[in-house]
Amino acid sequence: MARFWTFLSISIIMIISINEVSAVSFRQNLGEMLNQVQYRHDSIVINKDGKPVAALVNAELFARVCRLNDRFEALTDRIAHAFADIAEAEGLAEIDAVASKVRHG
């Protein structure tokens, strides 16, 4: 039963709809868009002059993104600390060598 619920929750997450709107349309329809985000769990990308400038997502998703960002920052800090004594050029050369080995077997 636990596997079914995990599958179901993953499937539900994948159904999230992402809509794009202009900043003008967003201002004119803010109440309706808040309802879409709150009740349908849609996400809305707000464009200005045809370019994405902001996104409206539900609070749960935003909190999850913040937690993931915190974990990413902690991980990058740990990596930076662990390799602080290695010259940048040496580190990049090692990364390139490993990446090449993985790509080419």
N, CA, C and O atoms as a printed pandas DataFrame, in Angstrom:
     atom_number atom_name residue_name chain_id  residue_number  x_coord  y_coord  z_coord
0              1         N          MET        A               1    0.822   -1.197    0.000
1              2        CA          MET        A               1    0.000    0.000    0.000
2              3         C          MET        A               1    0.867    1.262    0.000
3              4         O          MET        A               1    0.518    2.242   -0.659
4              5         N          ALA        A               2    1.984    1.256    0.723
5              6        CA          ALA        A               2    2.857    2.432    0.778
6              7         C          ALA        A               2    3.390    2.788   -0.605
7              8         O          ALA        A               2    3.486    3.966   -0.949
8              9         N          ARG        A               3    3.739    1.765   -1.407
9             10        CA          ARG        A               3    4.230    2.030   -2.756
10            11         C          ARG        A               3    3.162    2.721   -3.603
11            12         O          ARG        A               3    3.470    3.631   -4.372
12            13         N          PHE        A               4    1.916    2.291   -3.462
13            14        CA          PHE        A               4    0.827    2.903   -4.219
14            15         C          PHE        A               4    0.704    4.382   -3.883
15            16         O          PHE        A               4    0.584    5.214   -4.782
16            17         N          TRP        A               5    0.732    4.717   -2.591
17            18        CA          TRP        A               5    0.588    6.122   -2.198
18            19         C          TRP        A               5    1.776    6.943   -2.669
19            20         O          TRP        A               5    1.604    8.094   -3.070
20            21         N          THR        A               6    2.983    6.375   -2.630
21            22        CA          THR        A               6    4.155    7.089   -3.125
22            23         C          THR        A               6    3.991    7.357   -4.618
23            24         O          THR        A               6    4.239    8.469   -5.084
24            25         N          PHE        A               7    3.570    6.332   -5.371
25            26        CA          PHE        A               7    3.345    6.505   -6.799
26            27         C          PHE        A               7    2.272    7.549   -7.056
27            28         O          PHE        A               7    2.424    8.403   -7.929
28            29         N          LEU        A               8    1.192    7.480   -6.296
29            30        CA          LEU        A               8    0.091    8.423   -6.467
30            31         C          LEU        A               8    0.549    9.847   -6.192
31            32         O          LEU        A               8    0.225   10.757   -6.955
32            33         N          SER        A               9    1.298   10.053   -5.113
33            34        CA          SER        A               9    1.743   11.414   -4.794
34            35         C          SER        A               9    2.720   11.919   -5.844
35            36         O          SER        A               9    2.683   13.100   -6.191
36            37         N          ILE        A              10    3.596   11.058   -6.362
37            38        CA          ILE        A              10    4.510   11.472   -7.417
38            39         C          ILE        A              10    3.729   11.802   -8.681
39            40         O          ILE        A              10    4.034   12.787   -9.353
40            41         N          SER        A              11    2.735   11.003   -9.010
41            42        CA          SER        A              11    1.927   11.254  -10.197
42            43         C          SER        A              11    1.170   12.565  -10.084
43            44         O          SER        A              11    1.068   13.303  -11.064
44            45         N          ILE        A              12    0.649   12.860   -8.935
45            46        CA          ILE        A              12   -0.085   14.108   -8.731
46            47         C          ILE        A              12    0.841   15.298   -8.906
47            48         O          ILE        A              12    0.454   16.300   -9.506
48            49         N          ILE        A              13    2.050   15.203   -8.393
49            50        CA          ILE        A              13    3.001   16.304   -8.519
50            51         C          ILE        A              13    3.293   16.583   -9.989
51            52         O          ILE        A              13    3.459   17.742  -10.370
52            53         N          MET        A              14    3.359   15.552  -10.818
53            54        CA          MET        A              14    3.691   15.720  -12.219
54            55         C          MET        A              14    2.566   16.355  -13.025
55            56         O          MET        A              14    2.805   16.805  -14.145
56            57         N          ILE        A              15    1.348   16.406  -12.492
57            58        CA          ILE        A              15    0.203   16.931  -13.214
58            59         C          ILE        A              15    0.098   18.454  -13.094
59            60         O          ILE        A              15   -0.756   19.059  -13.743
60            61         N          ILE        A              16    0.925   19.069  -12.300
61            62        CA          ILE        A              16    0.869   20.514  -12.087
62            63         C          ILE        A              16    0.948   21.245  -13.429
63            64         O          ILE        A              16    1.775   20.930  -14.285
64            65         N          SER        A              17    0.078   22.212  -13.582
65            66        CA          SER        A              17    0.025   22.992  -14.809
66            67         C          SER        A              17    0.810   24.293  -14.635
67            68         O          SER        A              17    0.744   24.943  -13.592
68            69         N          ILE        A              18    1.552   24.655  -15.680
69            70        CA          ILE        A              18    2.285   25.920  -15.669
70            71         C          ILE        A              18    1.710   26.790  -16.776
71            72         O          ILE        A              18    1.738   26.427  -17.951
72            73         N          ASN        A              19    1.190   27.945  -16.378
73            74        CA          ASN        A              19    0.604   28.888  -17.329
74            75         C          ASN        A              19    1.501   30.108  -17.437
75            76         O          ASN        A              19    2.179   30.480  -16.479
76            77         N          GLU        A              20    1.501   30.725  -18.603
77            78        CA          GLU        A              20    2.232   31.972  -18.800
78            79         C          GLU        A              20    1.243   33.093  -19.076
79            80         O          GLU        A              20    0.296   32.928  -19.844
80            81         N          VAL        A              21    1.477   34.244  -18.433
81            82        CA          VAL        A              21    0.616   35.411  -18.639
82            83         C          VAL        A              21    1.478   36.662  -18.708
83            84         O          VAL        A              21    2.605   36.686  -18.212
84            85         N          SER        A              22    0.936   37.692  -19.325
85            86        CA          SER        A              22    1.628   38.981  -19.341
86            87         C          SER        A              22    1.421   39.675  -17.995
87            88         O          SER        A              22    0.491   39.354  -17.256
88            89         N          ALA        A              23    2.286   40.611  -17.695
89            90        CA          ALA        A              23    2.163   41.365  -16.440
90            91         C          ALA        A              23    0.835   42.104  -16.389
91            92         O          ALA        A              23    0.224   42.201  -15.325
92            93         N          VAL        A              24    0.386   42.621  -17.512
93            94        CA          VAL        A              24   -0.889   43.344  -17.557
94            95         C          VAL        A              24   -2.038   42.390  -17.230
95            96         O          VAL        A              24   -2.903   42.706  -16.413
96            97         N          SER        A              25   -2.037   41.235  -17.868
97            98        CA          SER        A              25   -3.083   40.243  -17.603
98            99         C          SER        A              25   -3.034   39.774  -16.154
99           100         O          SER        A              25   -4.074   39.549  -15.535
100          101         N          PHE        A              26   -1.840   39.629  -15.618
101          102        CA          PHE        A              26   -1.692   39.213  -14.229
102          103         C          PHE        A              26   -2.331   40.245  -13.292
103          104         O          PHE        A              26   -3.065   39.881  -12.373
104          105         N          ARG        A              27   -2.054   41.521  -13.524
105          106        CA          ARG        A              27   -2.647   42.569  -12.686
106          107         C          ARG        A              27   -4.171   42.573  -12.785
107          108         O          ARG        A              27   -4.862   42.763  -11.785
108          109         N          GLN        A              28   -4.684   42.364  -13.982
109          110        CA          GLN        A              28   -6.129   42.406  -14.199
110          111         C          GLN        A              28   -6.847   41.189  -13.620
111          112         O          GLN        A              28   -8.033   41.268  -13.300
112          113         N          ASN        A              29   -6.143   40.067  -13.481
113          114        CA          ASN        A              29   -6.783   38.818  -13.074
114          115         C          ASN        A              29   -6.141   38.207  -11.827
115          116         O          ASN        A              29   -6.153   36.986  -11.665
116          117         N          LEU        A              30   -5.590   39.028  -10.959
117          118        CA          LEU        A              30   -4.858   38.540   -9.797
118          119         C          LEU        A              30   -5.685   37.594   -8.935
119          120         O          LEU        A              30   -5.192   36.534   -8.551
120          121         N          GLY        A              31   -6.918   37.944   -8.624
121          122        CA          GLY        A              31   -7.761   37.099   -7.778
122          123         C          GLY        A              31   -7.972   35.718   -8.367
123          124         O          GLY        A              31   -7.854   34.715   -7.664
124          125         N          GLU        A              32   -8.285   35.661   -9.655
125          126        CA          GLU        A              32   -8.500   34.378  -10.328
126          127         C          GLU        A              32   -7.214   33.547  -10.334
127          128         O          GLU        A              32   -7.255   32.333  -10.136
128          129         N          MET        A              33   -6.088   34.198  -10.559
129          130        CA          MET        A              33   -4.807   33.475  -10.606
130          131         C          MET        A              33   -4.394   32.967   -9.227
131          132         O          MET        A              33   -3.812   31.889   -9.106
132          133         N          LEU        A              34   -4.693   33.739   -8.199
133          134        CA          LEU        A              34   -4.425   33.253   -6.842
134          135         C          LEU        A              34   -5.233   31.987   -6.562
135          136         O          LEU        A              34   -4.727   31.047   -5.950
136          137         N          ASN        A              35   -6.478   31.967   -7.008
137          138        CA          ASN        A              35   -7.309   30.767   -6.843
138          139         C          ASN        A              35   -6.735   29.578   -7.618
139          140         O          ASN        A              35   -6.731   28.455   -7.114
140          141         N          GLN        A              36   -6.251   29.818   -8.836
141          142        CA          GLN        A              36   -5.647   28.739   -9.621
142          143         C          GLN        A              36   -4.458   28.140   -8.879
143          144         O          GLN        A              36   -4.289   26.921   -8.840
144          145         N          VAL        A              37   -3.644   28.998   -8.297
145          146        CA          VAL        A              37   -2.449   28.538   -7.585
146          147         C          VAL        A              37   -2.838   27.836   -6.284
147          148         O          VAL        A              37   -2.299   26.778   -5.959
148          149         N          GLN        A              38   -3.766   28.422   -5.551
149          150        CA          GLN        A              38   -4.142   27.862   -4.247
150          151         C          GLN        A              38   -4.920   26.556   -4.374
151          152         O          GLN        A              38   -4.617   25.592   -3.671
152          153         N          TYR        A              39   -5.902   26.508   -5.245
153          154        CA          TYR        A              39   -6.801   25.357   -5.278
154          155         C          TYR        A              39   -6.434   24.310   -6.327
155          156         O          TYR        A              39   -6.644   23.117   -6.108
156          157         N          ARG        A              40   -5.893   24.741   -7.452
157          158        CA          ARG        A              40   -5.537   23.782   -8.509
158          159         C          ARG        A              40   -4.053   23.458   -8.503
159          160         O          ARG        A              40   -3.599   22.579   -9.236
160          161         N          HIS        A              41   -3.299   24.169   -7.675
161          162        CA          HIS        A              41   -1.845   23.992   -7.566
162          163         C          HIS        A              41   -1.134   24.271   -8.892
163          164         O          HIS        A              41   -0.085   23.691   -9.174
164          165         N          ASP        A              42   -1.705   25.152   -9.695
165          166        CA          ASP        A              42   -1.036   25.587  -10.914
166          167         C          ASP        A              42    0.102   26.521  -10.540
167          168         O          ASP        A              42    0.144   27.059   -9.434
168          169         N          SER        A              43    1.010   26.702  -11.464
169          170        CA          SER        A              43    2.062   27.711  -11.326
170          171         C          SER        A              43    1.895   28.682  -12.484
171          172         O          SER        A              43    1.484   28.287  -13.575
172          173         N          ILE        A              44    2.210   29.941  -12.253
173          174        CA          ILE        A              44    2.022   30.958  -13.279
174          175         C          ILE        A              44    3.328   31.712  -13.476
175          176         O          ILE        A              44    3.901   32.244  -12.525
176          177         N          VAL        A              45    3.792   31.751  -14.718
177          178        CA          VAL        A              45    4.976   32.526  -15.078
178          179         C          VAL        A              45    4.483   33.858  -15.616
179          180         O          VAL        A              45    3.646   33.906  -16.517
180          181         N          ILE        A              46    5.010   34.936  -15.057
181          182        CA          ILE        A              46    4.579   36.283  -15.442
182          183         C          ILE        A              46    5.637   36.872  -16.372
183          184         O          ILE        A              46    6.808   36.990  -16.014
184          185         N          ASN        A              47    5.190   37.239  -17.581
185          186        CA          ASN        A              47    6.095   37.798  -18.593
186          187         C          ASN        A              47    5.925   39.305  -18.695
187          188         O          ASN        A              47    4.820   39.837  -18.584
188          189         N          LYS        A              48    7.033   39.968  -18.907
189          190        CA          LYS        A              48    7.020   41.407  -19.164
190          191         C          LYS        A              48    7.838   41.622  -20.430
191          192         O          LYS        A              48    8.996   41.213  -20.511
192          193         N          ASP        A              49    7.231   42.258  -21.402
193          194        CA          ASP        A              49    7.865   42.440  -22.712
194          195         C          ASP        A              49    8.286   41.101  -23.310
195          196         O          ASP        A              49    9.328   40.997  -23.955
196          197         N          GLY        A              50    7.455   40.073  -23.085
197          198        CA          GLY        A              50    7.702   38.765  -23.656
198          199         C          GLY        A              50    8.742   37.916  -22.952
199          200         O          GLY        A              50    9.049   36.815  -23.408
200          201         N          LYS        A              51    9.295   38.410  -21.841
201          202        CA          LYS        A              51   10.328   37.676  -21.123
202          203         C          LYS        A              51    9.841   37.333  -19.720
203          204         O          LYS        A              51    9.197   38.162  -19.077
204          205         N          PRO        A              52   10.136   36.122  -19.229
205          206        CA          PRO        A              52    9.708   35.755  -17.868
206          207         C          PRO        A              52   10.452   36.576  -16.818
207          208         O          PRO        A              52   11.680   36.668  -16.835
208          209         N          VAL        A              53    9.680   37.172  -15.901
209          210        CA          VAL        A              53   10.291   38.002  -14.851
210          211         C          VAL        A              53    9.950   37.523  -13.443
211          212         O          VAL        A              53   10.639   37.880  -12.487
212          213         N          ALA        A              54    8.901   36.722  -13.305
213          214        CA          ALA        A              54    8.491   36.252  -11.979
214          215         C          ALA        A              54    7.600   35.028  -12.143
215          216         O          ALA        A              54    7.137   34.707  -13.238
216          217         N          ALA        A              55    7.378   34.356  -11.017
217          218        CA          ALA        A              55    6.486   33.196  -11.027
218          219         C          ALA        A              55    5.644   33.219   -9.762
219          220         O          ALA        A              55    6.102   33.634   -8.697
220          221         N          LEU        A              56    4.418   32.772   -9.899
221          222        CA          LEU        A              56    3.515   32.630   -8.765
222          223         C          LEU        A              56    3.295   31.143   -8.562
223          224         O          LEU        A              56    2.758   30.459   -9.434
224          225         N          VAL        A              57    3.715   30.645   -7.400
225          226        CA          VAL        A              57    3.572   29.223   -7.078
226          227         C          VAL        A              57    2.904   29.109   -5.722
227          228         O          VAL        A              57    2.888   30.065   -4.948
228          229         N          ASN        A              58    2.340   27.914   -5.430
229          230        CA          ASN        A              58    1.684   27.781   -4.135
230          231         C          ASN        A              58    2.734   27.761   -3.018
231          232         O          ASN        A              58    3.901   27.445   -3.250
232          233         N          ALA        A              59    2.302   28.098   -1.829
233          234        CA          ALA        A              59    3.208   28.268   -0.694
234          235         C          ALA        A              59    3.953   26.985   -0.359
235          236         O          ALA        A              59    5.116   27.033    0.042
236          237         N          GLU        A              60    3.302   25.841   -0.516
237          238        CA          GLU        A              60    3.955   24.555   -0.218
238          239         C          GLU        A              60    5.128   24.311   -1.168
239          240         O          GLU        A              60    6.202   23.891   -0.738
240          241         N          LEU        A              61    4.923   24.573   -2.450
241          242        CA          LEU        A              61    5.995   24.407   -3.426
242          243         C          LEU        A              61    7.121   25.389   -3.151
243          244         O          LEU        A              61    8.294   25.028   -3.238
244          245         N          PHE        A              62    6.777   26.627   -2.820
245          246        CA          PHE        A              62    7.794   27.631   -2.510
246          247         C          PHE        A              62    8.632   27.199   -1.310
247          248         O          PHE        A              62    9.856   27.334   -1.330
248          249         N          ALA        A              63    7.989   26.684   -0.271
249          250        CA          ALA        A              63    8.718   26.214    0.914
250          251         C          ALA        A              63    9.646   25.058    0.540
251          252         O          ALA        A              63   10.774   24.979    1.026
252          253         N          ARG        A              64    9.168   24.169   -0.320
253          254        CA          ARG        A              64    9.996   23.043   -0.760
254          255         C          ARG        A              64   11.213   23.532   -1.536
255          256         O          ARG        A              64   12.321   23.036   -1.329
256          257         N          VAL        A              65   11.018   24.492   -2.417
257          258        CA          VAL        A              65   12.127   25.059   -3.186
258          259         C          VAL        A              65   13.139   25.714   -2.238
259          260         O          VAL        A              65   14.348   25.569   -2.420
260          261         N          CYS        A              66   12.646   26.426   -1.242
261          262        CA          CYS        A              66   13.542   27.062   -0.266
262          263         C          CYS        A              66   14.356   26.019    0.495
263          264         O          CYS        A              66   15.555   26.202    0.706
264          265         N          ARG        A              67   13.710   24.922    0.908
265          266        CA          ARG        A              67   14.431   23.855    1.608
266          267         C          ARG        A              67   15.493   23.236    0.710
267          268         O          ARG        A              67   16.615   22.993    1.153
268          269         N          LEU        A              68   15.147   22.980   -0.548
269          270        CA          LEU        A              68   16.112   22.419   -1.490
270          271         C          LEU        A              68   17.279   23.377   -1.716
271          272         O          LEU        A              68   18.429   22.951   -1.815
272          273         N          ASN        A              69   16.982   24.649   -1.795
273          274        CA          ASN        A              69   18.039   25.647   -1.969
274          275         C          ASN        A              69   18.970   25.660   -0.756
275          276         O          ASN        A              69   20.189   25.742   -0.907
276          277         N          ASP        A              70   18.398   25.580    0.438
277          278        CA          ASP        A              70   19.220   25.542    1.655
278          279         C          ASP        A              70   20.132   24.312    1.653
279          280         O          ASP        A              70   21.308   24.404    2.004
280          281         N          ARG        A              71   19.585   23.171    1.260
281          282        CA          ARG        A              71   20.392   21.945    1.200
282          283         C          ARG        A              71   21.488   22.063    0.156
283          284         O          ARG        A              71   22.614   21.618    0.381
284          285         N          PHE        A              72   21.166   22.664   -0.991
285          286        CA          PHE        A              72   22.153   22.863   -2.042
286          287         C          PHE        A              72   23.278   23.775   -1.561
287          288         O          PHE        A              72   24.454   23.486   -1.783
288          289         N          GLU        A              73   22.919   24.866   -0.907
289          290        CA          GLU        A              73   23.926   25.795   -0.379
290          291         C          GLU        A              73   24.835   25.101    0.634
291          292         O          GLU        A              73   26.052   25.284    0.607
292          293         N          ALA        A              74   24.244   24.307    1.526
293          294        CA          ALA        A              74   25.037   23.585    2.523
294          295         C          ALA        A              74   25.991   22.603    1.845
295          296         O          ALA        A              74   27.148   22.475    2.247
296          297         N          LEU        A              75   25.506   21.921    0.826
297          298        CA          LEU        A              75   26.337   20.966    0.114
298          299         C          LEU        A              75   27.485   21.666   -0.612
299          300         O          LEU        A              75   28.629   21.218   -0.538
300          301         N          THR        A              76   27.190   22.755   -1.305
301          302        CA          THR        A              76   28.256   23.468   -2.014
302          303         C          THR        A              76   29.277   24.050   -1.041
303          304         O          THR        A              76   30.467   24.097   -1.352
304          305         N          ASP        A              77   28.830   24.491    0.125
305          306        CA          ASP        A              77   29.770   24.971    1.149
306          307         C          ASP        A              77   30.684   23.850    1.617
307          308         O          ASP        A              77   31.887   24.052    1.778
308          309         N          ARG        A              78   30.115   22.663    1.835
309          310        CA          ARG        A              78   30.921   21.506    2.259
310          311         C          ARG        A              78   31.936   21.132    1.192
311          312         O          ARG        A              78   33.089   20.837    1.508
312          313         N          ILE        A              79   31.520   21.143   -0.061
313          314        CA          ILE        A              79   32.435   20.807   -1.156
314          315         C          ILE        A              79   33.542   21.852   -1.249
315          316         O          ILE        A              79   34.716   21.509   -1.390
316          317         N          ALA        A              80   33.165   23.125   -1.169
317          318        CA          ALA        A              80   34.172   24.194   -1.241
318          319         C          ALA        A              80   35.183   24.065   -0.105
319          320         O          ALA        A              80   36.383   24.238   -0.317
320          321         N          HIS        A              81   34.707   23.768    1.080
321          322        CA          HIS        A              81   35.603   23.610    2.230
322          323         C          HIS        A              81   36.522   22.404    2.045
323          324         O          HIS        A              81   37.713   22.480    2.349
324          325         N          ALA        A              82   35.977   21.293    1.547
325          326        CA          ALA        A              82   36.758   20.069    1.373
326          327         C          ALA        A              82   37.854   20.230    0.316
327          328         O          ALA        A              82   38.897   19.583    0.404
328          329         N          PHE        A              83   37.627   21.078   -0.669
329          330        CA          PHE        A              83   38.592   21.246   -1.760
330          331         C          PHE        A              83   39.272   22.617   -1.730
331          332         O          PHE        A              83   39.811   23.064   -2.742
332          333         N          ALA        A              84   39.250   23.277   -0.586
333          334        CA          ALA        A              84   39.814   24.622   -0.475
334          335         C          ALA        A              84   41.307   24.667   -0.778
335          336         O          ALA        A              84   41.807   25.692   -1.242
336          337         N          ASP        A              85   42.022   23.585   -0.526
337          338        CA          ASP        A              85   43.476   23.569   -0.718
338          339         C          ASP        A              85   43.896   23.194   -2.138
339          340         O          ASP        A              85   45.089   23.157   -2.439
340          341         N          ILE        A              86   42.941   22.920   -3.001
341          342        CA          ILE        A              86   43.258   22.529   -4.376
342          343         C          ILE        A              86   43.105   23.751   -5.275
343          344         O          ILE        A              86   42.107   24.467   -5.198
344          345         N          ALA        A              87   44.101   23.985   -6.126
345          346        CA          ALA        A              87   44.046   25.116   -7.059
346          347         C          ALA        A              87   42.873   24.941   -8.012
347          348         O          ALA        A              87   42.544   23.821   -8.401
348          349         N          GLU        A              88   42.244   26.050   -8.385
349          350        CA          GLU        A              88   41.063   25.994   -9.250
350          351         C          GLU        A              88   41.352   25.270  -10.561
351          352         O          GLU        A              88   40.557   24.432  -10.987
352          353         N          ALA        A              89   42.463   25.574  -11.200
353          354        CA          ALA        A              89   42.802   24.946  -12.477
354          355         C          ALA        A              89   42.946   23.431  -12.314
355          356         O          ALA        A              89   42.494   22.663  -13.164
356          357         N          GLU        A              90   43.579   23.008  -11.216
357          358        CA          GLU        A              90   43.757   21.577  -10.959
358          359         C          GLU        A              90   42.401   20.891  -10.744
359          360         O          GLU        A              90   42.159   19.801  -11.263
360          361         N          GLY        A              91   41.535   21.533   -9.985
361          362        CA          GLY        A              91   40.210   20.977   -9.726
362          363         C          GLY        A              91   39.386   20.861  -10.990
363          364         O          GLY        A              91   38.728   19.846  -11.215
364          365         N          LEU        A              92   39.417   21.909  -11.830
365          366        CA          LEU        A              92   38.662   21.878  -13.086
366          367         C          LEU        A              92   39.206   20.814  -14.027
367          368         O          LEU        A              92   38.437   20.146  -14.719
368          369         N          ALA        A              93   40.537   20.649  -14.057
369          370        CA          ALA        A              93   41.140   19.609  -14.907
370          371         C          ALA        A              93   40.696   18.228  -14.439
371          372         O          ALA        A              93   40.414   17.358  -15.263
372          373         N          GLU        A              94   40.631   18.018  -13.127
373          374        CA          GLU        A              94   40.193   16.725  -12.594
374          375         C          GLU        A              94   38.729   16.460  -12.941
375          376         O          GLU        A              94   38.365   15.343  -13.309
376          377         N          ILE        A              95   37.899   17.483  -12.824
377          378        CA          ILE        A              95   36.483   17.340  -13.174
378          379         C          ILE        A              95   36.344   16.994  -14.657
379          380         O          ILE        A              95   35.577   16.101  -15.019
380          381         N          ASP        A              96   37.085   17.700  -15.512
381          382        CA          ASP        A              96   37.030   17.418  -16.946
382          383         C          ASP        A              96   37.463   15.992  -17.254
383          384         O          ASP        A              96   36.858   15.326  -18.095
384          385         N          ALA        A              97   38.512   15.517  -16.576
385          386        CA          ALA        A              97   39.003   14.155  -16.806
386          387         C          ALA        A              97   37.951   13.119  -16.406
387          388         O          ALA        A              97   37.719   12.157  -17.137
388          389         N          VAL        A              98   37.328   13.308  -15.269
389          390        CA          VAL        A              98   36.305   12.370  -14.806
390          391         C          VAL        A              98   35.093   12.408  -15.739
391          392         O          VAL        A              98   34.544   11.362  -16.085
392          393         N          ALA        A              99   34.678   13.599  -16.143
393          394        CA          ALA        A              99   33.529   13.732  -17.045
394          395         C          ALA        A              99   33.817   13.050  -18.368
395          396         O          ALA        A              99   32.947   12.372  -18.916
396          397         N          SER        A             100   35.012   13.215  -18.884
397          398        CA          SER        A             100   35.396   12.586  -20.150
398          399         C          SER        A             100   35.388   11.066  -20.013
399          400         O          SER        A             100   34.924   10.358  -20.907
400          401         N          LYS        A             101   35.901   10.574  -18.898
401          402        CA          LYS        A             101   35.933    9.133  -18.663
402          403         C          LYS        A             101   34.520    8.563  -18.610
403          404         O          LYS        A             101   34.258    7.495  -19.163
404          405         N          VAL        A             102   33.610    9.273  -17.947
405          406        CA          VAL        A             102   32.220    8.815  -17.834
406          407         C          VAL        A             102   31.548    8.820  -19.207
407          408         O          VAL        A             102   30.830    7.885  -19.559
408          409         N          ARG        A             103   31.786    9.878  -19.973
409          410        CA          ARG        A             103   31.152    9.991  -21.296
410          411         C          ARG        A             103   31.654    8.940  -22.273
411          412         O          ARG        A             103   30.883    8.396  -23.064
412          413         N          HIS        A             104   32.933    8.661  -22.215
413          414        CA          HIS        A             104   33.544    7.794  -23.225
414          415         C          HIS        A             104   33.860    6.398  -22.721
415          416         O          HIS        A             104   34.429    5.585  -23.449
416          417         N          GLY        A             105   33.498    6.121  -21.495
417          418        CA          GLY        A             105   33.655    4.773  -20.941
418          419         C          GLY        A             105   35.006    4.484  -20.530
419          420         O          GLY        A             105   35.282    3.386  -20.046
